[in-house]
Structures are given as C-alpha cells and as structure tokens.
Amino acid sequence: RYDSSLGLLTKKFIALLRSSSHGELDLNRAATLLKVQKRRIYDITNVLEGI
C-alpha cells in the first residue's frame, strides 16, 4: 500500500521533474514512468499547486 501512496508518488514525481530539462515534464510520460493512471498524476499536481 505504501508503494502507491500519494506521498511516495509525489516524491517520485518531483524527482522526475528535477531530472527533466528546463523543469518541464510531460504528464502522460510521468504516468507511464510511475506506472499509475493519469488521474493520480493530476492528484499530485493539484496538491503541489495548492502548496
């Protein structure tokens, strides 16, 4: 269950974002790399936007 937690996915998402050139990341690619549905990526971006 921890493997799919929003906290862990957010950390992985931020790592992908930091490793990308110019701070840009295709959300479809992120979903594929993290092996989650695109909806989970939107959950992550909404949380990050809120803070």
PQR file of N, CA, C, O and H, with PARSE charges and radii, in Angstrom:
ATOM      1  N   ARG A   1       0.829  -1.195   0.000 -0.4000 1.5000
ATOM      2  CA  ARG A   1       0.000   0.000   0.000 -0.0000 2.0000
ATOM      3  C   ARG A   1       0.869   1.252   0.000  0.5500 1.7000
ATOM      4  O   ARG A   1       0.529   2.240  -0.651 -0.5500 1.4000
ATOM      5  N   TYR A   2       1.991   1.222   0.725 -0.4000 1.5000
ATOM      6  CA  TYR A   2       2.885   2.378   0.753 -0.0000 2.0000
ATOM      7  C   TYR A   2       3.439   2.679  -0.626  0.5500 1.7000
ATOM      8  O   TYR A   2       3.701   3.837  -0.954 -0.5500 1.4000
ATOM      9  H   TYR A   2       2.267   0.419   1.253  0.4000 1.0000
ATOM     10  N   ASP A   3       3.621   1.635  -1.445 -0.4000 1.5000
ATOM     11  CA  ASP A   3       4.173   1.808  -2.787 -0.0000 2.0000
ATOM     12  C   ASP A   3       3.316   2.701  -3.664  0.5500 1.7000
ATOM     13  O   ASP A   3       3.830   3.313  -4.601 -0.5500 1.4000
ATOM     14  H   ASP A   3       3.408   0.695  -1.179  0.4000 1.0000
ATOM     15  N   SER A   4       2.031   2.790  -3.388 -0.4000 1.5000
ATOM     16  CA  SER A   4       1.138   3.606  -4.214 -0.0000 2.0000
ATOM     17  C   SER A   4       0.601   4.821  -3.461  0.5500 1.7000
ATOM     18  O   SER A   4      -0.344   5.466  -3.916 -0.5500 1.4000
ATOM     19  H   SER A   4       1.614   2.293  -2.627  0.4000 1.0000
ATOM     20  N   SER A   5       1.201   5.137  -2.307 -0.4000 1.5000
ATOM     21  CA  SER A   5       0.706   6.269  -1.528 -0.0000 2.0000
ATOM     22  C   SER A   5       0.977   7.584  -2.254  0.5500 1.7000
ATOM     23  O   SER A   5       1.940   7.709  -3.011 -0.5500 1.4000
ATOM     24  H   SER A   5       1.969   4.613  -1.938  0.4000 1.0000
ATOM     25  N   LEU A   6       0.117   8.546  -2.007 -0.4000 1.5000
ATOM     26  CA  LEU A   6       0.256   9.837  -2.668 -0.0000 2.0000
ATOM     27  C   LEU A   6       1.572  10.514  -2.279  0.5500 1.7000
ATOM     28  O   LEU A   6       2.188  11.191  -3.101 -0.5500 1.4000
ATOM     29  H   LEU A   6      -0.665   8.444  -1.392  0.4000 1.0000
ATOM     30  N   GLY A   7       1.996  10.334  -1.048 -0.4000 1.5000
ATOM     31  CA  GLY A   7       3.261  10.931  -0.599 -0.0000 2.0000
ATOM     32  C   GLY A   7       4.455  10.385  -1.365  0.5500 1.7000
ATOM     33  O   GLY A   7       5.308  11.146  -1.822 -0.5500 1.4000
ATOM     34  H   GLY A   7       1.495   9.784  -0.380  0.4000 1.0000
ATOM     35  N   LEU A   8       4.514   9.074  -1.505 -0.4000 1.5000
ATOM     36  CA  LEU A   8       5.633   8.448  -2.220 -0.0000 2.0000
ATOM     37  C   LEU A   8       5.593   8.805  -3.703  0.5500 1.7000
ATOM     38  O   LEU A   8       6.628   9.094  -4.304 -0.5500 1.4000
ATOM     39  H   LEU A   8       3.821   8.456  -1.134  0.4000 1.0000
ATOM     40  N   LEU A   9       4.400   8.786  -4.291 -0.4000 1.5000
ATOM     41  CA  LEU A   9       4.279   9.151  -5.699 -0.0000 2.0000
ATOM     42  C   LEU A   9       4.689  10.602  -5.927  0.5500 1.7000
ATOM     43  O   LEU A   9       5.293  10.927  -6.949 -0.5500 1.4000
ATOM     44  H   LEU A   9       3.559   8.551  -3.804  0.4000 1.0000
ATOM     45  N   THR A  10       4.361  11.470  -4.978 -0.4000 1.5000
ATOM     46  CA  THR A  10       4.752  12.875  -5.101 -0.0000 2.0000
ATOM     47  C   THR A  10       6.270  13.013  -5.076  0.5500 1.7000
ATOM     48  O   THR A  10       6.837  13.776  -5.858 -0.5500 1.4000
ATOM     49  H   THR A  10       3.871  11.205  -4.148  0.4000 1.0000
ATOM     50  N   LYS A  11       6.926  12.286  -4.189 -0.4000 1.5000
ATOM     51  CA  LYS A  11       8.393  12.318  -4.134 -0.0000 2.0000
ATOM     52  C   LYS A  11       9.002  11.838  -5.447  0.5500 1.7000
ATOM     53  O   LYS A  11       9.962  12.429  -5.942 -0.5500 1.4000
ATOM     54  H   LYS A  11       6.465  11.667  -3.554  0.4000 1.0000
ATOM     55  N   LYS A  12       8.450  10.774  -6.008 -0.4000 1.5000
ATOM     56  CA  LYS A  12       8.946  10.260  -7.281 -0.0000 2.0000
ATOM     57  C   LYS A  12       8.677  11.248  -8.411  0.5500 1.7000
ATOM     58  O   LYS A  12       9.513  11.427  -9.297 -0.5500 1.4000
ATOM     59  H   LYS A  12       7.670  10.293  -5.607  0.4000 1.0000
ATOM     60  N   PHE A  13       7.515  11.886  -8.380 -0.4000 1.5000
ATOM     61  CA  PHE A  13       7.159  12.876  -9.390 -0.0000 2.0000
ATOM     62  C   PHE A  13       8.123  14.056  -9.341  0.5500 1.7000
ATOM     63  O   PHE A  13       8.583  14.525 -10.382 -0.5500 1.4000
ATOM     64  H   PHE A  13       6.836  11.740  -7.660  0.4000 1.0000
ATOM     65  N   ILE A  14       8.426  14.531  -8.155 -0.4000 1.5000
ATOM     66  CA  ILE A  14       9.359  15.658  -8.004 -0.0000 2.0000
ATOM     67  C   ILE A  14      10.748  15.261  -8.480  0.5500 1.7000
ATOM     68  O   ILE A  14      11.446  16.072  -9.088 -0.5500 1.4000
ATOM     69  H   ILE A  14       8.052  14.150  -7.310  0.4000 1.0000
ATOM     70  N   ALA A  15      11.160  14.026  -8.213 -0.4000 1.5000
ATOM     71  CA  ALA A  15      12.461  13.551  -8.706 -0.0000 2.0000
ATOM     72  C   ALA A  15      12.485  13.559 -10.230  0.5500 1.7000
ATOM     73  O   ALA A  15      13.485  13.952 -10.831 -0.5500 1.4000
ATOM     74  H   ALA A  15      10.593  13.367  -7.719  0.4000 1.0000
ATOM     75  N   LEU A  16      11.391  13.128 -10.862 -0.4000 1.5000
ATOM     76  CA  LEU A  16      11.314  13.176 -12.322 -0.0000 2.0000
ATOM     77  C   LEU A  16      11.387  14.619 -12.817  0.5500 1.7000
ATOM     78  O   LEU A  16      12.079  14.915 -13.791 -0.5500 1.4000
ATOM     79  H   LEU A  16      10.578  12.809 -10.374  0.4000 1.0000
ATOM     80  N   LEU A  17      10.678  15.500 -12.148 -0.4000 1.5000
ATOM     81  CA  LEU A  17      10.656  16.903 -12.540 -0.0000 2.0000
ATOM     82  C   LEU A  17      12.038  17.537 -12.413  0.5500 1.7000
ATOM     83  O   LEU A  17      12.459  18.301 -13.281 -0.5500 1.4000
ATOM     84  H   LEU A  17      10.116  15.259 -11.357  0.4000 1.0000
ATOM     85  N   ARG A  18      12.729  17.222 -11.346 -0.4000 1.5000
ATOM     86  CA  ARG A  18      14.078  17.777 -11.146 -0.0000 2.0000
ATOM     87  C   ARG A  18      15.079  17.246 -12.169  0.5500 1.7000
ATOM     88  O   ARG A  18      16.021  17.945 -12.541 -0.5500 1.4000
ATOM     89  H   ARG A  18      12.387  16.601 -10.641  0.4000 1.0000
ATOM     90  N   SER A  19      14.878  16.024 -12.616 -0.4000 1.5000
ATOM     91  CA  SER A  19      15.819  15.445 -13.576 -0.0000 2.0000
ATOM     92  C   SER A  19      15.505  15.833 -15.019  0.5500 1.7000
ATOM     93  O   SER A  19      16.276  15.530 -15.929 -0.5500 1.4000
ATOM     94  H   SER A  19      14.113  15.456 -12.314  0.4000 1.0000
ATOM     95  N   SER A  20      14.382  16.499 -15.224 -0.4000 1.5000
ATOM     96  CA  SER A  20      13.999  16.886 -16.587 -0.0000 2.0000
ATOM     97  C   SER A  20      14.708  18.176 -16.990  0.5500 1.7000
ATOM     98  O   SER A  20      15.113  18.980 -16.152 -0.5500 1.4000
ATOM     99  H   SER A  20      13.756  16.746 -14.484  0.4000 1.0000
ATOM    100  N   SER A  21      14.839  18.339 -18.285 -0.4000 1.5000
ATOM    101  CA  SER A  21      15.475  19.557 -18.779 -0.0000 2.0000
ATOM    102  C   SER A  21      14.496  20.721 -18.716  0.5500 1.7000
ATOM    103  O   SER A  21      13.321  20.568 -19.051 -0.5500 1.4000
ATOM    104  H   SER A  21      14.510  17.685 -18.967  0.4000 1.0000
ATOM    105  N   HIS A  22      14.964  21.854 -18.297 -0.4000 1.5000
ATOM    106  CA  HIS A  22      14.184  23.086 -18.220 -0.0000 2.0000
ATOM    107  C   HIS A  22      12.995  22.995 -17.271  0.5500 1.7000
ATOM    108  O   HIS A  22      12.106  23.843 -17.338 -0.5500 1.4000
ATOM    109  H   HIS A  22      15.918  21.979 -18.025  0.4000 1.0000
ATOM    110  N   GLY A  23      12.947  22.001 -16.395 -0.4000 1.5000
ATOM    111  CA  GLY A  23      11.854  21.885 -15.439 -0.0000 2.0000
ATOM    112  C   GLY A  23      10.519  21.546 -16.072  0.5500 1.7000
ATOM    113  O   GLY A  23       9.467  21.848 -15.509 -0.5500 1.4000
ATOM    114  H   GLY A  23      13.669  21.312 -16.340  0.4000 1.0000
ATOM    115  N   GLU A  24      10.553  20.919 -17.241 -0.4000 1.5000
ATOM    116  CA  GLU A  24       9.321  20.547 -17.932 -0.0000 2.0000
ATOM    117  C   GLU A  24       9.161  19.030 -17.903  0.5500 1.7000
ATOM    118  O   GLU A  24      10.133  18.285 -18.027 -0.5500 1.4000
ATOM    119  H   GLU A  24      11.408  20.673 -17.699  0.4000 1.0000
ATOM    120  N   LEU A  25       7.917  18.590 -17.738 -0.4000 1.5000
ATOM    121  CA  LEU A  25       7.652  17.156 -17.678 -0.0000 2.0000
ATOM    122  C   LEU A  25       6.301  16.873 -18.311  0.5500 1.7000
ATOM    123  O   LEU A  25       5.292  17.464 -17.928 -0.5500 1.4000
ATOM    124  H   LEU A  25       7.127  19.195 -17.638  0.4000 1.0000
ATOM    125  N   ASP A  26       6.286  15.976 -19.274 -0.4000 1.5000
ATOM    126  CA  ASP A  26       5.041  15.561 -19.908 -0.0000 2.0000
ATOM    127  C   ASP A  26       4.280  14.668 -18.923  0.5500 1.7000
ATOM    128  O   ASP A  26       4.816  13.665 -18.452 -0.5500 1.4000
ATOM    129  H   ASP A  26       7.106  15.496 -19.585  0.4000 1.0000
ATOM    130  N   LEU A  27       3.046  15.029 -18.616 -0.4000 1.5000
ATOM    131  CA  LEU A  27       2.284  14.292 -17.610 -0.0000 2.0000
ATOM    132  C   LEU A  27       1.939  12.882 -18.066  0.5500 1.7000
ATOM    133  O   LEU A  27       1.852  11.972 -17.242 -0.5500 1.4000
ATOM    134  H   LEU A  27       2.611  15.844 -18.998  0.4000 1.0000
ATOM    135  N   ASN A  28       1.742  12.690 -19.361 -0.4000 1.5000
ATOM    136  CA  ASN A  28       1.495  11.332 -19.869 -0.0000 2.0000
ATOM    137  C   ASN A  28       2.723  10.454 -19.674  0.5500 1.7000
ATOM    138  O   ASN A  28       2.612   9.285 -19.306 -0.5500 1.4000
ATOM    139  H   ASN A  28       1.812  13.430 -20.030  0.4000 1.0000
ATOM    140  N   ARG A  29       3.898  11.033 -19.926 -0.4000 1.5000
ATOM    141  CA  ARG A  29       5.148  10.290 -19.732 -0.0000 2.0000
ATOM    142  C   ARG A  29       5.363   9.983 -18.252  0.5500 1.7000
ATOM    143  O   ARG A  29       5.794   8.885 -17.898 -0.5500 1.4000
ATOM    144  H   ARG A  29       3.988  11.983 -20.226  0.4000 1.0000
ATOM    145  N   ALA A  30       5.061  10.956 -17.387 -0.4000 1.5000
ATOM    146  CA  ALA A  30       5.207  10.744 -15.947 -0.0000 2.0000
ATOM    147  C   ALA A  30       4.306   9.605 -15.480  0.5500 1.7000
ATOM    148  O   ALA A  30       4.725   8.770 -14.678 -0.5500 1.4000
ATOM    149  H   ALA A  30       4.711  11.848 -17.674  0.4000 1.0000
ATOM    150  N   ALA A  31       3.083   9.569 -15.973 -0.4000 1.5000
ATOM    151  CA  ALA A  31       2.155   8.497 -15.596 -0.0000 2.0000
ATOM    152  C   ALA A  31       2.702   7.137 -16.025  0.5500 1.7000
ATOM    153  O   ALA A  31       2.604   6.157 -15.287 -0.5500 1.4000
ATOM    154  H   ALA A  31       2.743  10.247 -16.624  0.4000 1.0000
ATOM    155  N   THR A  32       3.277   7.091 -17.221 -0.4000 1.5000
ATOM    156  CA  THR A  32       3.852   5.842 -17.716 -0.0000 2.0000
ATOM    157  C   THR A  32       5.056   5.424 -16.877  0.5500 1.7000
ATOM    158  O   THR A  32       5.172   4.263 -16.486 -0.5500 1.4000
ATOM    159  H   THR A  32       3.357   7.888 -17.821  0.4000 1.0000
ATOM    160  N   LEU A  33       5.946   6.368 -16.603 -0.4000 1.5000
ATOM    161  CA  LEU A  33       7.155   6.045 -15.839 -0.0000 2.0000
ATOM    162  C   LEU A  33       6.831   5.624 -14.407  0.5500 1.7000
ATOM    163  O   LEU A  33       7.478   4.734 -13.856 -0.5500 1.4000
ATOM    164  H   LEU A  33       5.851   7.312 -16.921  0.4000 1.0000
ATOM    165  N   LEU A  34       5.834   6.262 -13.812 -0.4000 1.5000
ATOM    166  CA  LEU A  34       5.469   5.942 -12.431 -0.0000 2.0000
ATOM    167  C   LEU A  34       4.476   4.782 -12.344  0.5500 1.7000
ATOM    168  O   LEU A  34       4.144   4.316 -11.254 -0.5500 1.4000
ATOM    169  H   LEU A  34       5.308   6.985 -14.260  0.4000 1.0000
ATOM    170  N   LYS A  35       4.006   4.320 -13.515 -0.4000 1.5000
ATOM    171  CA  LYS A  35       3.082   3.189 -13.589 -0.0000 2.0000
ATOM    172  C   LYS A  35       1.800   3.447 -12.797  0.5500 1.7000
ATOM    173  O   LYS A  35       1.353   2.612 -12.011 -0.5500 1.4000
ATOM    174  H   LYS A  35       4.276   4.698 -14.401  0.4000 1.0000
ATOM    175  N   VAL A  36       1.225   4.629 -13.028 -0.4000 1.5000
ATOM    176  CA  VAL A  36      -0.041   4.995 -12.398 -0.0000 2.0000
ATOM    177  C   VAL A  36      -0.968   5.571 -13.468  0.5500 1.7000
ATOM    178  O   VAL A  36      -0.537   5.930 -14.564 -0.5500 1.4000
ATOM    179  H   VAL A  36       1.588   5.307 -13.666  0.4000 1.0000
ATOM    180  N   GLN A  37      -2.239   5.646 -13.120 -0.4000 1.5000
ATOM    181  CA  GLN A  37      -3.194   6.274 -14.022 -0.0000 2.0000
ATOM    182  C   GLN A  37      -2.957   7.781 -14.033  0.5500 1.7000
ATOM    183  O   GLN A  37      -2.457   8.352 -13.064 -0.5500 1.4000
ATOM    184  H   GLN A  37      -2.588   5.354 -12.230  0.4000 1.0000
ATOM    185  N   LYS A  38      -3.321   8.407 -15.134 -0.4000 1.5000
ATOM    186  CA  LYS A  38      -3.118   9.852 -15.256 -0.0000 2.0000
ATOM    187  C   LYS A  38      -3.863  10.608 -14.160  0.5500 1.7000
ATOM    188  O   LYS A  38      -3.433  11.688 -13.756 -0.5500 1.4000
ATOM    189  H   LYS A  38      -3.728   7.943 -15.921  0.4000 1.0000
ATOM    190  N   ARG A  39      -4.954  10.064 -13.684 -0.4000 1.5000
ATOM    191  CA  ARG A  39      -5.712  10.700 -12.603 -0.0000 2.0000
ATOM    192  C   ARG A  39      -4.848  10.907 -11.362  0.5500 1.7000
ATOM    193  O   ARG A  39      -4.959  11.933 -10.690 -0.5500 1.4000
ATOM    194  H   ARG A  39      -5.303   9.187 -14.013  0.4000 1.0000
ATOM    195  N   ARG A  40      -3.988   9.934 -11.056 -0.4000 1.5000
ATOM    196  CA  ARG A  40      -3.092  10.072  -9.887 -0.0000 2.0000
ATOM    197  C   ARG A  40      -2.088  11.202 -10.105  0.5500 1.7000
ATOM    198  O   ARG A  40      -1.721  11.897  -9.157 -0.5500 1.4000
ATOM    199  H   ARG A  40      -3.898   9.101 -11.601  0.4000 1.0000
ATOM    200  N   ILE A  41      -1.641  11.389 -11.346 -0.4000 1.5000
ATOM    201  CA  ILE A  41      -0.729  12.492 -11.656 -0.0000 2.0000
ATOM    202  C   ILE A  41      -1.438  13.821 -11.408  0.5500 1.7000
ATOM    203  O   ILE A  41      -0.852  14.760 -10.870 -0.5500 1.4000
ATOM    204  H   ILE A  41      -1.938  10.824 -12.116  0.4000 1.0000
ATOM    205  N   TYR A  42      -2.707  13.884 -11.810 -0.4000 1.5000
ATOM    206  CA  TYR A  42      -3.482  15.111 -11.562 -0.0000 2.0000
ATOM    207  C   TYR A  42      -3.662  15.343 -10.064  0.5500 1.7000
ATOM    208  O   TYR A  42      -3.635  16.490  -9.618 -0.5500 1.4000
ATOM    209  H   TYR A  42      -3.182  13.121 -12.248  0.4000 1.0000
ATOM    210  N   ASP A  43      -3.844  14.289  -9.281 -0.4000 1.5000
ATOM    211  CA  ASP A  43      -3.922  14.439  -7.825 -0.0000 2.0000
ATOM    212  C   ASP A  43      -2.643  15.066  -7.286  0.5500 1.7000
ATOM    213  O   ASP A  43      -2.687  15.964  -6.446 -0.5500 1.4000
ATOM    214  H   ASP A  43      -3.866  13.357  -9.643  0.4000 1.0000
ATOM    215  N   ILE A  44      -1.503  14.586  -7.775 -0.4000 1.5000
ATOM    216  CA  ILE A  44      -0.205  15.111  -7.333 -0.0000 2.0000
ATOM    217  C   ILE A  44      -0.050  16.572  -7.717  0.5500 1.7000
ATOM    218  O   ILE A  44       0.343  17.392  -6.887 -0.5500 1.4000
ATOM    219  H   ILE A  44      -1.467  13.856  -8.458  0.4000 1.0000
ATOM    220  N   THR A  45      -0.356  16.907  -8.967 -0.4000 1.5000
ATOM    221  CA  THR A  45      -0.187  18.299  -9.405 -0.0000 2.0000
ATOM    222  C   THR A  45      -1.138  19.228  -8.668  0.5500 1.7000
ATOM    223  O   THR A  45      -0.780  20.371  -8.383 -0.5500 1.4000
ATOM    224  H   THR A  45      -0.676  16.240  -9.640  0.4000 1.0000
ATOM    225  N   ASN A  46      -2.338  18.762  -8.355 -0.4000 1.5000
ATOM    226  CA  ASN A  46      -3.275  19.587  -7.593 -0.0000 2.0000
ATOM    227  C   ASN A  46      -2.773  19.861  -6.179  0.5500 1.7000
ATOM    228  O   ASN A  46      -2.919  20.973  -5.671 -0.5500 1.4000
ATOM    229  H   ASN A  46      -2.628  17.834  -8.586  0.4000 1.0000
ATOM    230  N   VAL A  47      -2.188  18.864  -5.549 -0.4000 1.5000
ATOM    231  CA  VAL A  47      -1.622  19.043  -4.214 -0.0000 2.0000
ATOM    232  C   VAL A  47      -0.458  20.043  -4.277  0.5500 1.7000
ATOM    233  O   VAL A  47      -0.376  20.963  -3.463 -0.5500 1.4000
ATOM    234  H   VAL A  47      -2.070  17.961  -5.961  0.4000 1.0000
ATOM    235  N   LEU A  48       0.428  19.853  -5.243 -0.4000 1.5000
ATOM    236  CA  LEU A  48       1.582  20.748  -5.352 -0.0000 2.0000
ATOM    237  C   LEU A  48       1.148  22.166  -5.678  0.5500 1.7000
ATOM    238  O   LEU A  48       1.740  23.123  -5.178 -0.5500 1.4000
ATOM    239  H   LEU A  48       0.361  19.105  -5.904  0.4000 1.0000
ATOM    240  N   GLU A  49       0.135  22.314  -6.499 -0.4000 1.5000
ATOM    241  CA  GLU A  49      -0.382  23.643  -6.823 -0.0000 2.0000
ATOM    242  C   GLU A  49      -0.973  24.314  -5.592  0.5500 1.7000
ATOM    243  O   GLU A  49      -0.874  25.531  -5.430 -0.5500 1.4000
ATOM    244  H   GLU A  49      -0.345  21.537  -6.904  0.4000 1.0000
ATOM    245  N   GLY A  50      -1.588  23.516  -4.725 -0.4000 1.5000
ATOM    246  CA  GLY A  50      -2.191  24.051  -3.514 -0.0000 2.0000
ATOM    247  C   GLY A  50      -1.180  24.573  -2.510  0.5500 1.7000
ATOM    248  O   GLY A  50      -1.486  25.464  -1.717 -0.5500 1.4000
ATOM    249  H   GLY A  50      -1.668  22.528  -4.856  0.4000 1.0000
ATOM    250  N   ILE A  51       0.025  24.017  -2.543 -0.4000 1.5000
ATOM    251  CA  ILE A  51       1.030  24.485  -1.586 -0.0000 2.0000
ATOM    252  C   ILE A  51       1.930  25.478  -2.271  0.5500 1.7000
ATOM    253  O   ILE A  51       2.854  26.005  -1.651 -0.5500 1.4000
ATOM    254  H   ILE A  51       0.274  23.293  -3.187  0.4000 1.0000
TER
END
